[in-house]
């Protein structure tokens, strides 16, 4: 059963010594899918990904971030394991490498959080250091 949640998403990207921050508060959904805890929300124009649905899936110590819509990606975060993924954009497909530095998960029935810190490379070249913090609470 899907439950409505209020989510706060904080994102930070540091590239070439310059840090960009983004904060988004939005409505979303919380549900269990085959034993995985899932948070789902619609991206906005503020994030530059309007028309994209983002799903954060937590299973054990592994976190997946899946985006579907105008830009498609599936990133897997597991401490100490670099993952290579394809990133589909309207301008073409790129190879994206994710090296998680921190994967923190604190899930609760009424509220919780997911925190990720990672390095990103595109086509094998270091691009940026990133972090995402997502907190949620169930709307009754």
N, C-alpha and C positions, 0 to 999 in steps of 0.2 A: 504494500500500500504506500502510495506517495504522500508525503507530508509537506506542507508549505513551510518554507524557512525564509528568514532574513539573513542575507550573507554580506559580509564585509570582506572585500578582496583588496589586499595591498600588494602591489607589484613594484619591483625595483630592478633596473637594468643599468649596469655600469659598463660603458664602452668608451675606449680611448680617453679614460680619465673623467668622463662626464657621466653623471648619474641622473637618470630620469625616473620619476616616481609617479605611480598611478594609484588612486584610491577609488573604489567603486562600492557603493552599497546598493544591493538589488534584491529582488525576490527570486527565490529559486525553489527547487524541490529536493527532498531527501528521500531515499528509498533503498531497499535491499534488492540486489539482482544476483541471484545464484550465489549467495554467501558473500558478495562484495557490497560494501557500504558505498553509496553513490550520492554525490551532490551535483545538481544540474542547474544551469542558468543561461540566460541569453546575454550575449555580449552587446555592448552599446556603441554608439558612435564615439563616445569618450575613449574607448579602448582601441579604436581604429578597426574593429572587427564586427561592425554592425551586420546582423544577419547570420551570425555564427552561434551555434549552441555549444557550450563547453560542459563537459562531464568530467568530474573528478571521481575516480573509483579507487577505493582502498581495499586491498585484500591482504591481510597479514601485514608485513612490513613493506609491501610494494604499493606504490601509488601510480596510477595512470592518469594522464590528462589528455582527454580526447576532444578535438575540435572538429565540428562538421558544419559545412555551409560554404561560404565563398572561399574560405581557406580551410584545408583539411590537414590535421596532424594527429599523431598518436605518440605521445611521449611517455616513457616508463621511467620511474624514479625508484631505484633500489640502492641503498647506501653501498658505496664502493664498487658499483658496476656501471661501466660506461655503456650506453645504449645508442645505437645508430638507427635513425628513423628517416623516412621520406616526408618532406613537407611540401604539400601541393598548394600552389597559389595560382591565381589567374594568369600569372606570367611564366609559369612552369614549375617543375619539381626540383627541389634541392635536397641534398643529403645533410641531415642535421645530427650532430653528435651531442649527447647530453651526459655530463659527468656530475652526478649528485654529490654534493658536499655534506648536505644535511637533509634528512627526511624525518620530520617529527609529526606524529599523529596522536591526537587526543580526542577520541570519539566518545560522545555521550548520547543518550537517548533524546535529551532536550536541547543540548548544545555541545559544541566541540570545535576543534581546529585542525588544520593541516598546514604545516610549514615546510617549504622546500627552498633549498639554496643549491645552486648548481652553476657549472660553467657550460657554455654553449659554443659549439663550433659549427661552421657552415662549410660544407665540402672540404672538411679536414683542417680548416684554418680557425684558430681561436677567434671568437667574435665578441663575447661579453660574459660578465658575471651577473647572475640573476638571482632574485629571490621572490617567492610568492607566499603570502600568508592569507589563509582563508579561515574565517571564523563564521559560525552559523548558530542560529537558535530557532527552535520550532515556534511557529506562530499558532497559538491556540484559538 
